Amino acid sequence: MASHLTLQERKILGQLKQRGKNQAEIAAIMERSPSCISRELSRNSGPQGYDPLEAQHLYQTRRQACGRSAKLEDPAVHEQVEQKLKQLWSPDQIDGRLRAEHPRRPQRWVSRQTIYNWINDREPQWKTHLRRGGRPPQRRGKLRDVVRIDGRPDTINRRRRYGDWEGDTIVGKGRRSALVTLVERKSGYARIGRADDMTARSTTRVTRRCLKDLPAALRRSITFDNGKEFMNHRQITRLLGVDIYFTLPYRSWQRGTNENTNGLLRQFFPKGTNFTRISHQAVARAEKLLNERPRKRLDYQTPAEVLAKRIHCD
C-alpha cells in the first residue's frame, strides 16, 4: 500500500504544476504512480487550484475525521510512542514493533507516517530525537525484477534450515563508504566486508567475497534491504547460486537478525565512521568477535561453533 504524500512532496508537486508539467510527467519525476498524483489533485485542490499548504490542511482534516490520528490520543499508545522516541527508535521501528507486540489489536498500531505527521505538525520538539530531523526516509529509487519477502518460502521464514542469509549495508560518513553485512538467519553467524563506495558493483563484489568460500548448502538465499546498492541482485544469484528476496519498503524489522547485528557492530564502528580509513583487518576482527560471542538462543554456543558443525557435515 502506497504511503500518503508528505508536505514536502506536495510542495514539489505544486512547483511542477506551476512549470506546466502534466500528471504523467509529475508522477515520473516524483517516483509516484499516476493514479496517486491524480488522486492528490482531485482530493486536495481548492477553488484557486492546487496549493500545497491548503492540500496538507485538507489531508490532515480528513485524517482526523476518520480517526486515524486519534490513535495518539490514547494514553497507552501515546506513552509507548514517546518512550521509544526517547530511546532513539525511528517511527518505522515503532510502527513495526507495535504491530509485532499487538498482532490482534490494530487499535494499538500507529503507522510511521502518522508518527512523522504528529511530530511535524504538533510535537516538533521530538525532531531532535530523529536521525533525519523529522523527515521521512529518502526515496532511494526502484529495484527491478525483485521477489518480495511475502514470496519467500515458509522454510526460510521459520528458520528450518541453514544457509538463509539477511543482508544490508552500514553506511559510512557522507555515504561515501560502507560495510556490507550478511547474517545467517538460523545461527546468527555474520560475514562482514568493507565497500569503499556505495555502488552496486562494489556491494556485489563484497557480497561474493564474503560468501563464496561456503559450501552450496550454506548458500541458499539472501533477503536484502531495498537500497539501490543491491540492484545487481540477479548477478549475485548467478555468482553464488542463491535465491534473492527483498523486504517491503521501510520494513527493516523484516531483517531483524541483520538489524540486530548492525546495532552490535556500532560498538566497534560508531555512526559517522569513514570506512575507507578502517582496515580490512579491523573489520575481520569485529566479525570474529561477534561470531565468537555465545548466544542464549543457541544454548550459549557461539554462531561460529554452530556453523562450523554444518560446514563439517556438508
Secondary structure by P-SEA (a helix, b strand, c coil): ccccccaaaaaaaaaaaaacccaaaaaaaacccaaaaaaaaacccccccccaaaaaaaaaaaaaaaccccccccaaaaaaaaaaaaacccaaaaaaaaaaaccccccccccaaaaaaaaaccccccccccccccccccccccccccccccccccccccccccccbbbbbbccccccccccccccccccbbbbbbbccccaaaaaaaaaaaccccccccccbbbbcccccccaaaaaaaaccbbbbbccccccccaaaaaaaaaaaccccccccccccccaaaaaaaaaaaaaccccccccccaaaaaaaaaaac
